[in-house]
């Protein structure tokens, strides 16, 4: 008995969403990226920004070189389901792991980078 996100077209849409979020973050298009964020994420980011988050890892990431395999699982929390996506991304000067979560409306619900 699979969950909502086990449906192949839905899973594909969330993977594409993750690639788009990473592309926007990589291009430092933070304003556009904020448009993808859920209200909960915008509230959590209040007082900080995607630019500041990027600075925690380093100032000069360089160009995006490659994106690894995208892994996705369904998470249930407080009677809601989310798609959690994790992917390793290589830049010229740094390697990072993105962990992103999306709600059913395809809004970015969680954003973690390490």
Protein Blocks (a to p, Z undefined) as FASTA:
>chain_A
ZZfklpmklmmmmmmmmmmmmmmmmnopaklmmmmpcfklmmmmgoiafklmmmmnombl
ojafbdcddddddddeehiacdddddddddfkbccdddddddfkopafbdcdZZ
